[in-house]
Structure formats: C-alpha cells, structure tokens
C-alpha cells in the first residue's frame, strides 16, 4: 500500500487548485472539511487502499504539497 502524505500548510486548496482531485483516477482524495492555516481547504485521503502509487498527484501538485512513497506496479513491455 502506498504511503501518501499531504502537507496541508503548503496546499492552496481544492477550490483554488484541485489538480490532485482531477488527476487521481482512483478517487483517493476528497475536499477536507477543515481549512489549513492559510484559509484553504486541502484534500483529505479517503481511499488509500485504491492508490496505485502512480504519483500523478505528487508530480502535478504545483505547491509540492503531496508526497507518495510505495511500491509501483510493473511497467514495461509484455513478453
């Protein structure tokens, strides 16, 4: 299972950005009920088991507010 960390204090919120919600095809995130110290609503992790460690949320986050570590699926040519 992937280790996902959201740095809430860095996030500019799902209303202002929301890229993580858009790029995650497995619906791992949802908008948080609370606000971060800057007044933005960061995402919450609601479906960690579905994460495939594709790292798209981490790669596309302009604020570097998400970190993903875990075993990636096999990629490459089928033989």
PyMOL Python script that loads the backbone (N, CA, C, O; Angstrom):
from pymol import cmd

cmd.read_pdbstr("""\
ATOM      1  N   UNK A   1       0.838  -1.171   0.000  1.00  0.00           N
ATOM      2  CA  UNK A   1       0.000   0.000   0.000  1.00  0.00           C
ATOM      3  C   UNK A   1       0.889   1.242   0.000  1.00  0.00           C
ATOM      4  O   UNK A   1       1.940   1.274   0.641  1.00  0.00           O
ATOM      5  N   UNK A   2       0.451   2.246  -0.722  1.00  0.00           N
ATOM      6  CA  UNK A   2       1.220   3.476  -0.856  1.00  0.00           C
ATOM      7  C   UNK A   2       1.153   4.313   0.418  1.00  0.00           C
ATOM      8  O   UNK A   2       0.139   4.329   1.115  1.00  0.00           O
ATOM      9  N   UNK A   3       2.225   4.990   0.700  1.00  0.00           N
ATOM     10  CA  UNK A   3       2.253   5.980   1.773  1.00  0.00           C
ATOM     11  C   UNK A   3       2.010   7.331   1.110  1.00  0.00           C
ATOM     12  O   UNK A   3       2.785   7.760   0.256  1.00  0.00           O
ATOM     13  N   UNK A   4       0.941   7.990   1.504  1.00  0.00           N
ATOM     14  CA  UNK A   4       0.590   9.289   0.947  1.00  0.00           C
ATOM     15  C   UNK A   4       0.631  10.297   2.080  1.00  0.00           C
ATOM     16  O   UNK A   4       0.085  10.057   3.156  1.00  0.00           O
ATOM     17  N   UNK A   5       1.274  11.415   1.836  1.00  0.00           N
ATOM     18  CA  UNK A   5       1.345  12.477   2.846  1.00  0.00           C
ATOM     19  C   UNK A   5       0.909  13.775   2.198  1.00  0.00           C
ATOM     20  O   UNK A   5       1.406  14.141   1.133  1.00  0.00           O
ATOM     21  N   UNK A   6      -0.011  14.467   2.833  1.00  0.00           N
ATOM     22  CA  UNK A   6      -0.444  15.782   2.375  1.00  0.00           C
ATOM     23  C   UNK A   6       0.105  16.812   3.347  1.00  0.00           C
ATOM     24  O   UNK A   6      -0.163  16.756   4.547  1.00  0.00           O
ATOM     25  N   UNK A   7       0.871  17.746   2.821  1.00  0.00           N
ATOM     26  CA  UNK A   7       1.397  18.845   3.613  1.00  0.00           C
ATOM     27  C   UNK A   7       0.371  19.972   3.555  1.00  0.00           C
ATOM     28  O   UNK A   7       0.438  20.858   2.703  1.00  0.00           O
ATOM     29  N   UNK A   8      -0.572  19.914   4.477  1.00  0.00           N
ATOM     30  CA  UNK A   8      -1.734  20.803   4.465  1.00  0.00           C
ATOM     31  C   UNK A   8      -1.344  22.280   4.448  1.00  0.00           C
ATOM     32  O   UNK A   8      -2.021  23.097   3.824  1.00  0.00           O
ATOM     33  N   UNK A   9      -0.257  22.619   5.130  1.00  0.00           N
ATOM     34  CA  UNK A   9       0.153  24.019   5.218  1.00  0.00           C
ATOM     35  C   UNK A   9       0.671  24.577   3.889  1.00  0.00           C
ATOM     36  O   UNK A   9       0.707  25.794   3.706  1.00  0.00           O
ATOM     37  N   UNK A  10       1.072  23.702   2.964  1.00  0.00           N
ATOM     38  CA  UNK A  10       1.562  24.141   1.656  1.00  0.00           C
ATOM     39  C   UNK A  10       0.462  24.240   0.607  1.00  0.00           C
ATOM     40  O   UNK A  10       0.606  24.963  -0.379  1.00  0.00           O
ATOM     41  N   UNK A  11      -0.623  23.525   0.811  1.00  0.00           N
ATOM     42  CA  UNK A  11      -1.685  23.401  -0.183  1.00  0.00           C
ATOM     43  C   UNK A  11      -2.479  24.696  -0.316  1.00  0.00           C
ATOM     44  O   UNK A  11      -2.796  25.342   0.683  1.00  0.00           O
ATOM     45  N   UNK A  12      -2.802  25.075  -1.565  1.00  0.00           N
ATOM     46  CA  UNK A  12      -3.650  26.244  -1.769  1.00  0.00           C
ATOM     47  C   UNK A  12      -5.101  25.854  -2.014  1.00  0.00           C
ATOM     48  O   UNK A  12      -5.890  26.661  -2.505  1.00  0.00           O
ATOM     49  N   UNK A  13      -5.449  24.631  -1.675  1.00  0.00           N
ATOM     50  CA  UNK A  13      -6.834  24.219  -1.595  1.00  0.00           C
ATOM     51  C   UNK A  13      -7.449  23.673  -2.862  1.00  0.00           C
ATOM     52  O   UNK A  13      -7.010  23.964  -3.975  1.00  0.00           O
ATOM     53  N   UNK A  14      -8.481  22.871  -2.657  1.00  0.00           N
ATOM     54  CA  UNK A  14      -9.152  22.231  -3.790  1.00  0.00           C
ATOM     55  C   UNK A  14     -10.013  23.220  -4.561  1.00  0.00           C
ATOM     56  O   UNK A  14     -10.308  22.983  -5.732  1.00  0.00           O
ATOM     57  N   UNK A  15     -10.427  24.327  -3.937  1.00  0.00           N
ATOM     58  CA  UNK A  15     -11.200  25.331  -4.667  1.00  0.00           C
ATOM     59  C   UNK A  15     -10.296  26.148  -5.602  1.00  0.00           C
ATOM     60  O   UNK A  15     -10.673  26.451  -6.734  1.00  0.00           O
ATOM     61  N   UNK A  16      -9.115  26.496  -5.118  1.00  0.00           N
ATOM     62  CA  UNK A  16      -8.182  27.298  -5.911  1.00  0.00           C
ATOM     63  C   UNK A  16      -7.392  26.463  -6.916  1.00  0.00           C
ATOM     64  O   UNK A  16      -7.002  26.962  -7.971  1.00  0.00           O
ATOM     65  N   UNK A  17      -7.162  25.210  -6.593  1.00  0.00           N
ATOM     66  CA  UNK A  17      -6.320  24.351  -7.432  1.00  0.00           C
ATOM     67  C   UNK A  17      -7.076  23.073  -7.786  1.00  0.00           C
ATOM     68  O   UNK A  17      -7.665  22.980  -8.862  1.00  0.00           O
ATOM     69  N   UNK A  18      -7.062  22.096  -6.895  1.00  0.00           N
ATOM     70  CA  UNK A  18      -7.801  20.858  -7.108  1.00  0.00           C
ATOM     71  C   UNK A  18      -7.217  19.895  -8.114  1.00  0.00           C
ATOM     72  O   UNK A  18      -7.890  18.951  -8.527  1.00  0.00           O
ATOM     73  N   UNK A  19      -5.974  20.114  -8.519  1.00  0.00           N
ATOM     74  CA  UNK A  19      -5.338  19.234  -9.503  1.00  0.00           C
ATOM     75  C   UNK A  19      -5.296  17.796  -9.000  1.00  0.00           C
ATOM     76  O   UNK A  19      -5.510  16.864  -9.775  1.00  0.00           O
ATOM     77  N   UNK A  20      -5.024  17.607  -7.722  1.00  0.00           N
ATOM     78  CA  UNK A  20      -4.942  16.251  -7.171  1.00  0.00           C
ATOM     79  C   UNK A  20      -6.262  15.497  -7.365  1.00  0.00           C
ATOM     80  O   UNK A  20      -6.258  14.305  -7.671  1.00  0.00           O
ATOM     81  N   UNK A  21      -7.373  16.183  -7.190  1.00  0.00           N
ATOM     82  CA  UNK A  21      -8.672  15.542  -7.390  1.00  0.00           C
ATOM     83  C   UNK A  21      -8.884  15.169  -8.854  1.00  0.00           C
ATOM     84  O   UNK A  21      -9.475  14.133  -9.156  1.00  0.00           O
ATOM     85  N   UNK A  22      -8.402  16.015  -9.762  1.00  0.00           N
ATOM     86  CA  UNK A  22      -8.586  15.780 -11.197  1.00  0.00           C
ATOM     87  C   UNK A  22      -7.701  14.660 -11.737  1.00  0.00           C
ATOM     88  O   UNK A  22      -8.141  13.873 -12.575  1.00  0.00           O
ATOM     89  N   UNK A  23      -6.458  14.583 -11.265  1.00  0.00           N
ATOM     90  CA  UNK A  23      -5.533  13.606 -11.851  1.00  0.00           C
ATOM     91  C   UNK A  23      -5.640  12.221 -11.230  1.00  0.00           C
ATOM     92  O   UNK A  23      -5.136  11.252 -11.798  1.00  0.00           O
ATOM     93  N   UNK A  24      -6.287  12.111 -10.078  1.00  0.00           N
ATOM     94  CA  UNK A  24      -6.410  10.806  -9.428  1.00  0.00           C
ATOM     95  C   UNK A  24      -7.629  10.068  -9.965  1.00  0.00           C
ATOM     96  O   UNK A  24      -8.766  10.413  -9.645  1.00  0.00           O
ATOM     97  N   UNK A  25      -7.385   9.062 -10.773  1.00  0.00           N
ATOM     98  CA  UNK A  25      -8.466   8.267 -11.371  1.00  0.00           C
ATOM     99  C   UNK A  25      -9.086   7.297 -10.371  1.00  0.00           C
ATOM    100  O   UNK A  25     -10.152   6.740 -10.635  1.00  0.00           O
ATOM    101  N   UNK A  26      -8.442   7.089  -9.241  1.00  0.00           N
ATOM    102  CA  UNK A  26      -8.918   6.137  -8.234  1.00  0.00           C
ATOM    103  C   UNK A  26      -9.703   6.814  -7.108  1.00  0.00           C
ATOM    104  O   UNK A  26     -10.120   6.149  -6.159  1.00  0.00           O
ATOM    105  N   UNK A  27      -9.906   8.126  -7.206  1.00  0.00           N
ATOM    106  CA  UNK A  27     -10.670   8.888  -6.223  1.00  0.00           C
ATOM    107  C   UNK A  27     -10.155   8.678  -4.798  1.00  0.00           C
ATOM    108  O   UNK A  27     -10.918   8.389  -3.876  1.00  0.00           O
ATOM    109  N   UNK A  28      -8.848   8.831  -4.651  1.00  0.00           N
ATOM    110  CA  UNK A  28      -8.201   8.677  -3.358  1.00  0.00           C
ATOM    111  C   UNK A  28      -8.485   9.890  -2.457  1.00  0.00           C
ATOM    112  O   UNK A  28      -8.488   9.764  -1.232  1.00  0.00           O
ATOM    113  N   UNK A  29      -8.721  11.052  -3.057  1.00  0.00           N
ATOM    114  CA  UNK A  29      -8.878  12.292  -2.297  1.00  0.00           C
ATOM    115  C   UNK A  29     -10.304  12.826  -2.360  1.00  0.00           C
ATOM    116  O   UNK A  29     -11.059  12.541  -3.289  1.00  0.00           O
ATOM    117  N   UNK A  30     -10.648  13.611  -1.341  1.00  0.00           N
ATOM    118  CA  UNK A  30     -11.884  14.405  -1.348  1.00  0.00           C
ATOM    119  C   UNK A  30     -11.566  15.713  -0.632  1.00  0.00           C
ATOM    120  O   UNK A  30     -10.596  15.779   0.124  1.00  0.00           O
ATOM    121  N   UNK A  31     -12.356  16.744  -0.854  1.00  0.00           N
ATOM    122  CA  UNK A  31     -12.098  18.011  -0.155  1.00  0.00           C
ATOM    123  C   UNK A  31     -12.228  17.842   1.359  1.00  0.00           C
ATOM    124  O   UNK A  31     -13.125  17.154   1.847  1.00  0.00           O
ATOM    125  N   UNK A  32     -11.332  18.474   2.078  1.00  0.00           N
ATOM    126  CA  UNK A  32     -11.338  18.427   3.531  1.00  0.00           C
ATOM    127  C   UNK A  32     -12.507  19.234   4.080  1.00  0.00           C
ATOM    128  O   UNK A  32     -13.007  20.149   3.425  1.00  0.00           O
ATOM    129  N   UNK A  33     -12.929  18.891   5.271  1.00  0.00           N
ATOM    130  CA  UNK A  33     -13.976  19.665   5.948  1.00  0.00           C
ATOM    131  C   UNK A  33     -13.388  20.930   6.581  1.00  0.00           C
ATOM    132  O   UNK A  33     -14.081  21.936   6.736  1.00  0.00           O
ATOM    133  N   UNK A  34     -12.101  20.868   6.945  1.00  0.00           N
ATOM    134  CA  UNK A  34     -11.470  21.999   7.626  1.00  0.00           C
ATOM    135  C   UNK A  34     -10.539  22.778   6.718  1.00  0.00           C
ATOM    136  O   UNK A  34     -10.269  22.383   5.583  1.00  0.00           O
ATOM    137  N   UNK A  35     -10.057  23.885   7.238  1.00  0.00           N
ATOM    138  CA  UNK A  35      -9.149  24.757   6.496  1.00  0.00           C
ATOM    139  C   UNK A  35      -7.728  24.637   7.041  1.00  0.00           C
ATOM    140  O   UNK A  35      -7.524  24.298   8.207  1.00  0.00           O
ATOM    141  N   UNK A  36      -6.754  24.919   6.184  1.00  0.00           N
ATOM    142  CA  UNK A  36      -5.369  24.959   6.643  1.00  0.00           C
ATOM    143  C   UNK A  36      -5.085  26.342   7.236  1.00  0.00           C
ATOM    144  O   UNK A  36      -5.963  27.204   7.198  1.00  0.00           O
ATOM    145  N   UNK A  37      -3.889  26.582   7.781  1.00  0.00           N
ATOM    146  CA  UNK A  37      -3.592  27.881   8.409  1.00  0.00           C
ATOM    147  C   UNK A  37      -3.725  29.079   7.465  1.00  0.00           C
ATOM    148  O   UNK A  37      -3.914  30.205   7.925  1.00  0.00           O
ATOM    149  N   UNK A  38      -3.630  28.849   6.149  1.00  0.00           N
ATOM    150  CA  UNK A  38      -3.768  29.947   5.184  1.00  0.00           C
ATOM    151  C   UNK A  38      -5.222  30.189   4.789  1.00  0.00           C
ATOM    152  O   UNK A  38      -5.516  31.123   4.044  1.00  0.00           O
ATOM    153  N   UNK A  39      -6.128  29.352   5.286  1.00  0.00           N
ATOM    154  CA  UNK A  39      -7.539  29.523   4.970  1.00  0.00           C
ATOM    155  C   UNK A  39      -8.019  28.749   3.757  1.00  0.00           C
ATOM    156  O   UNK A  39      -9.114  29.001   3.254  1.00  0.00           O
ATOM    157  N   UNK A  40      -7.211  27.808   3.280  1.00  0.00           N
ATOM    158  CA  UNK A  40      -7.579  26.990   2.127  1.00  0.00           C
ATOM    159  C   UNK A  40      -8.053  25.615   2.584  1.00  0.00           C
ATOM    160  O   UNK A  40      -7.705  25.161   3.673  1.00  0.00           O
ATOM    161  N   UNK A  41      -8.838  24.966   1.756  1.00  0.00           N
ATOM    162  CA  UNK A  41      -9.373  23.633   2.048  1.00  0.00           C
ATOM    163  C   UNK A  41      -8.538  22.587   1.296  1.00  0.00           C
ATOM    164  O   UNK A  41      -8.765  22.365   0.107  1.00  0.00           O
ATOM    165  N   UNK A  42      -7.579  21.944   1.967  1.00  0.00           N
ATOM    166  CA  UNK A  42      -6.765  20.920   1.304  1.00  0.00           C
ATOM    167  C   UNK A  42      -7.549  19.618   1.133  1.00  0.00           C
ATOM    168  O   UNK A  42      -8.629  19.468   1.704  1.00  0.00           O
ATOM    169  N   UNK A  43      -7.023  18.688   0.362  1.00  0.00           N
ATOM    170  CA  UNK A  43      -7.704  17.399   0.225  1.00  0.00           C
ATOM    171  C   UNK A  43      -7.459  16.515   1.443  1.00  0.00           C
ATOM    172  O   UNK A  43      -6.465  16.668   2.152  1.00  0.00           O
ATOM    173  N   UNK A  44      -8.370  15.603   1.664  1.00  0.00           N
ATOM    174  CA  UNK A  44      -8.200  14.529   2.642  1.00  0.00           C
ATOM    175  C   UNK A  44      -8.051  13.225   1.881  1.00  0.00           C
ATOM    176  O   UNK A  44      -8.574  13.081   0.776  1.00  0.00           O
ATOM    177  N   UNK A  45      -7.340  12.280   2.470  1.00  0.00           N
ATOM    178  CA  UNK A  45      -7.188  10.949   1.885  1.00  0.00           C
ATOM    179  C   UNK A  45      -8.349  10.105   2.385  1.00  0.00           C
ATOM    180  O   UNK A  45      -8.500   9.897   3.589  1.00  0.00           O
ATOM    181  N   UNK A  46      -9.169   9.619   1.458  1.00  0.00           N
ATOM    182  CA  UNK A  46     -10.355   8.852   1.852  1.00  0.00           C
ATOM    183  C   UNK A  46     -10.355   7.426   1.312  1.00  0.00           C
ATOM    184  O   UNK A  46     -11.159   6.601   1.745  1.00  0.00           O
ATOM    185  N   UNK A  47      -9.461   7.130   0.371  1.00  0.00           N
ATOM    186  CA  UNK A  47      -9.470   5.816  -0.257  1.00  0.00           C
ATOM    187  C   UNK A  47      -8.031   5.356  -0.503  1.00  0.00           C
ATOM    188  O   UNK A  47      -7.654   5.035  -1.631  1.00  0.00           O
ATOM    189  N   UNK A  48      -7.241   5.329   0.563  1.00  0.00           N
ATOM    190  CA  UNK A  48      -5.808   4.998   0.457  1.00  0.00           C
ATOM    191  C   UNK A  48      -5.572   3.641  -0.201  1.00  0.00           C
ATOM    192  O   UNK A  48      -4.602   3.473  -0.940  1.00  0.00           O
ATOM    193  N   UNK A  49      -6.445   2.677   0.061  1.00  0.00           N
ATOM    194  CA  UNK A  49      -6.275   1.321  -0.483  1.00  0.00           C
ATOM    195  C   UNK A  49      -6.320   1.297  -2.014  1.00  0.00           C
ATOM    196  O   UNK A  49      -5.735   0.413  -2.641  1.00  0.00           O
ATOM    197  N   UNK A  50      -7.008   2.261  -2.608  1.00  0.00           N
ATOM    198  CA  UNK A  50      -7.144   2.296  -4.061  1.00  0.00           C
ATOM    199  C   UNK A  50      -5.926   2.899  -4.757  1.00  0.00           C
ATOM    200  O   UNK A  50      -5.784   2.775  -5.973  1.00  0.00           O
ATOM    201  N   UNK A  51      -5.053   3.548  -3.999  1.00  0.00           N
ATOM    202  CA  UNK A  51      -3.888   4.216  -4.588  1.00  0.00           C
ATOM    203  C   UNK A  51      -2.968   3.205  -5.268  1.00  0.00           C
ATOM    204  O   UNK A  51      -2.622   2.177  -4.685  1.00  0.00           O
ATOM    205  N   UNK A  52      -2.578   3.506  -6.498  1.00  0.00           N
ATOM    206  CA  UNK A  52      -1.686   2.636  -7.264  1.00  0.00           C
ATOM    207  C   UNK A  52      -0.242   3.141  -7.272  1.00  0.00           C
ATOM    208  O   UNK A  52       0.608   2.586  -7.968  1.00  0.00           O
ATOM    209  N   UNK A  53       0.031   4.190  -6.501  1.00  0.00           N
ATOM    210  CA  UNK A  53       1.362   4.810  -6.452  1.00  0.00           C
ATOM    211  C   UNK A  53       1.799   5.342  -7.800  1.00  0.00           C
ATOM    212  O   UNK A  53       2.990   5.322  -8.111  1.00  0.00           O
ATOM    213  N   UNK A  54       0.863   5.818  -8.610  1.00  0.00           N
ATOM    214  CA  UNK A  54       1.218   6.379  -9.915  1.00  0.00           C
ATOM    215  C   UNK A  54       1.970   7.701  -9.768  1.00  0.00           C
ATOM    216  O   UNK A  54       2.684   8.118 -10.679  1.00  0.00           O
ATOM    217  N   UNK A  55       1.809   8.352  -8.630  1.00  0.00           N
ATOM    218  CA  UNK A  55       2.470   9.603  -8.271  1.00  0.00           C
ATOM    219  C   UNK A  55       1.983  10.811  -9.053  1.00  0.00           C
ATOM    220  O   UNK A  55       2.601  11.872  -8.966  1.00  0.00           O
ATOM    221  N   UNK A  56       0.902  10.694  -9.813  1.00  0.00           N
ATOM    222  CA  UNK A  56       0.401  11.837 -10.574  1.00  0.00           C
ATOM    223  C   UNK A  56       0.040  13.009  -9.672  1.00  0.00           C
ATOM    224  O   UNK A  56       0.311  14.160 -10.013  1.00  0.00           O
ATOM    225  N   UNK A  57      -0.566  12.728  -8.529  1.00  0.00           N
ATOM    226  CA  UNK A  57      -0.916  13.810  -7.606  1.00  0.00           C
ATOM    227  C   UNK A  57       0.330  14.565  -7.158  1.00  0.00           C
ATOM    228  O   UNK A  57       0.325  15.794  -7.084  1.00  0.00           O
ATOM    229  N   UNK A  58       1.380  13.838  -6.864  1.00  0.00           N
ATOM    230  CA  UNK A  58       2.627  14.441  -6.415  1.00  0.00           C
ATOM    231  C   UNK A  58       3.324  15.186  -7.560  1.00  0.00           C
ATOM    232  O   UNK A  58       3.842  16.285  -7.360  1.00  0.00           O
ATOM    233  N   UNK A  59       3.338  14.605  -8.728  1.00  0.00           N
ATOM    234  CA  UNK A  59       4.022  15.196  -9.882  1.00  0.00           C
ATOM    235  C   UNK A  59       3.362  16.499 -10.312  1.00  0.00           C
ATOM    236  O   UNK A  59       4.050  17.475 -10.614  1.00  0.00           O
ATOM    237  N   UNK A  60       2.031  16.519 -10.342  1.00  0.00           N
ATOM    238  CA  UNK A  60       1.315  17.675 -10.868  1.00  0.00           C
ATOM    239  C   UNK A  60       1.002  18.739  -9.824  1.00  0.00           C
ATOM    240  O   UNK A  60       0.568  19.830 -10.193  1.00  0.00           O
ATOM    241  N   UNK A  61       1.205  18.470  -8.541  1.00  0.00           N
ATOM    242  CA  UNK A  61       0.911  19.453  -7.498  1.00  0.00           C
ATOM    243  C   UNK A  61       1.883  20.634  -7.609  1.00  0.00           C
ATOM    244  O   UNK A  61       3.085  20.462  -7.408  1.00  0.00           O
ATOM    245  N   UNK A  62       1.373  21.825  -7.927  1.00  0.00           N
ATOM    246  CA  UNK A  62       2.273  22.974  -8.098  1.00  0.00           C
ATOM    247  C   UNK A  62       2.859  23.474  -6.784  1.00  0.00           C
ATOM    248  O   UNK A  62       3.822  24.240  -6.795  1.00  0.00           O
ATOM    249  N   UNK A  63       2.299  23.056  -5.654  1.00  0.00           N
ATOM    250  CA  UNK A  63       2.765  23.526  -4.357  1.00  0.00           C
ATOM    251  C   UNK A  63       3.644  22.514  -3.634  1.00  0.00           C
ATOM    252  O   UNK A  63       4.081  22.771  -2.512  1.00  0.00           O
ATOM    253  N   UNK A  64       3.909  21.366  -4.259  1.00  0.00           N
ATOM    254  CA  UNK A  64       4.698  20.292  -3.650  1.00  0.00           C
ATOM    255  C   UNK A  64       4.100  19.882  -2.306  1.00  0.00           C
ATOM    256  O   UNK A  64       4.821  19.615  -1.346  1.00  0.00           O
ATOM    257  N   UNK A  65       2.763  19.837  -2.256  1.00  0.00           N
ATOM    258  CA  UNK A  65       2.057  19.568  -1.016  1.00  0.00           C
ATOM    259  C   UNK A  65       1.704  18.098  -0.826  1.00  0.00           C
ATOM    260  O   UNK A  65       1.100  17.738   0.184  1.00  0.00           O
ATOM    261  N   UNK A  66       2.072  17.238  -1.782  1.00  0.00           N
ATOM    262  CA  UNK A  66       1.752  15.820  -1.682  1.00  0.00           C
ATOM    263  C   UNK A  66       3.022  14.999  -1.922  1.00  0.00           C
ATOM    264  O   UNK A  66       3.788  15.265  -2.849  1.00  0.00           O
ATOM    265  N   UNK A  67       3.220  14.012  -1.076  1.00  0.00           N
ATOM    266  CA  UNK A  67       4.329  13.071  -1.245  1.00  0.00           C
ATOM    267  C   UNK A  67       3.751  11.656  -1.272  1.00  0.00           C
ATOM    268  O   UNK A  67       2.893  11.301  -0.463  1.00  0.00           O
ATOM    269  N   UNK A  68       4.241  10.862  -2.220  1.00  0.00           N
ATOM    270  CA  UNK A  68       3.791   9.473  -2.365  1.00  0.00           C
ATOM    271  C   UNK A  68       5.022   8.579  -2.351  1.00  0.00           C
ATOM    272  O   UNK A  68       5.982   8.815  -3.084  1.00  0.00           O
ATOM    273  N   UNK A  69       4.984   7.564  -1.523  1.00  0.00           N
ATOM    274  CA  UNK A  69       6.049   6.571  -1.487  1.00  0.00           C
ATOM    275  C   UNK A  69       5.383   5.212  -1.417  1.00  0.00           C
ATOM    276  O   UNK A  69       4.438   5.010  -0.656  1.00  0.00           O
ATOM    277  N   UNK A  70       5.867   4.309  -2.192  1.00  0.00           N
ATOM    278  CA  UNK A  70       5.281   2.977  -2.165  1.00  0.00           C
ATOM    279  C   UNK A  70       5.721   2.188  -3.372  1.00  0.00           C
ATOM    280  O   UNK A  70       6.458   2.674  -4.230  1.00  0.00           O
ATOM    281  N   UNK A  71       5.259   0.983  -3.415  1.00  0.00           N
ATOM    282  CA  UNK A  71       5.629   0.077  -4.485  1.00  0.00           C
ATOM    283  C   UNK A  71       4.820   0.393  -5.729  1.00  0.00           C
ATOM    284  O   UNK A  71       3.590   0.367  -5.703  1.00  0.00           O
ATOM    285  N   UNK A  72       5.513   0.691  -6.814  1.00  0.00           N
ATOM    286  CA  UNK A  72       4.837   0.941  -8.075  1.00  0.00           C
ATOM    287  C   UNK A  72       4.531  -0.379  -8.768  1.00  0.00           C
ATOM    288  O   UNK A  72       5.214  -1.385  -8.573  1.00  0.00           O
ATOM    289  N   UNK A  73       3.504  -0.343  -9.564  1.00  0.00           N
ATOM    290  CA  UNK A  73       3.170  -1.522 -10.354  1.00  0.00           C
ATOM    291  C   UNK A  73       4.212  -1.760 -11.433  1.00  0.00           C
ATOM    292  O   UNK A  73       4.978  -0.854 -11.764  1.00  0.00           O
ATOM    293  N   UNK A  74       4.251  -2.961 -11.981  1.00  0.00           N
ATOM    294  CA  UNK A  74       5.206  -3.260 -13.032  1.00  0.00           C
ATOM    295  C   UNK A  74       4.840  -2.495 -14.295  1.00  0.00           C
ATOM    296  O   UNK A  74       3.673  -2.421 -14.681  1.00  0.00           O
ATOM    297  N   UNK A  75       5.844  -1.939 -14.917  1.00  0.00           N
ATOM    298  CA  UNK A  75       5.675  -1.238 -16.182  1.00  0.00           C
ATOM    299  C   UNK A  75       6.641  -1.819 -17.181  1.00  0.00           C
ATOM    300  O   UNK A  75       7.653  -2.419 -16.818  1.00  0.00           O
ATOM    301  N   UNK A  76       6.327  -1.639 -18.412  1.00  0.00           N
ATOM    302  CA  UNK A  76       7.242  -2.111 -19.438  1.00  0.00           C
ATOM    303  C   UNK A  76       6.557  -3.009 -20.436  1.00  0.00           C
ATOM    304  O   UNK A  76       5.347  -3.228 -20.373  1.00  0.00           O
ATOM    305  N   UNK A  77       7.339  -3.524 -21.352  1.00  0.00           N
ATOM    306  CA  UNK A  77       6.794  -4.358 -22.414  1.00  0.00           C
ATOM    307  C   UNK A  77       6.408  -5.724 -21.873  1.00  0.00           C
ATOM    308  O   UNK A  77       7.047  -6.268 -20.972  1.00  0.00           O
ATOM    309  N   UNK A  78       5.375  -6.242 -22.434  1.00  0.00           N
ATOM    310  CA  UNK A  78       4.960  -7.603 -22.083  1.00  0.00           C
ATOM    311  C   UNK A  78       5.705  -8.583 -22.966  1.00  0.00           C
ATOM    312  O   UNK A  78       5.900  -8.349 -24.159  1.00  0.00           O
ATOM    313  N   UNK A  79       6.100  -9.639 -22.383  1.00  0.00           N
ATOM    314  CA  UNK A  79       6.911 -10.541 -23.141  1.00  0.00           C
ATOM    315  C   UNK A  79       6.271 -11.787 -23.393  1.00  0.00           C
ATOM    316  O   UNK A  79       6.853 -12.662 -24.036  1.00  0.00           O
TER     317      UNK A  79
END
""", "prot")
cmd.dss("prot")
cmd.show_as("cartoon", "prot")
cmd.util.cbc("prot")
cmd.orient("prot")
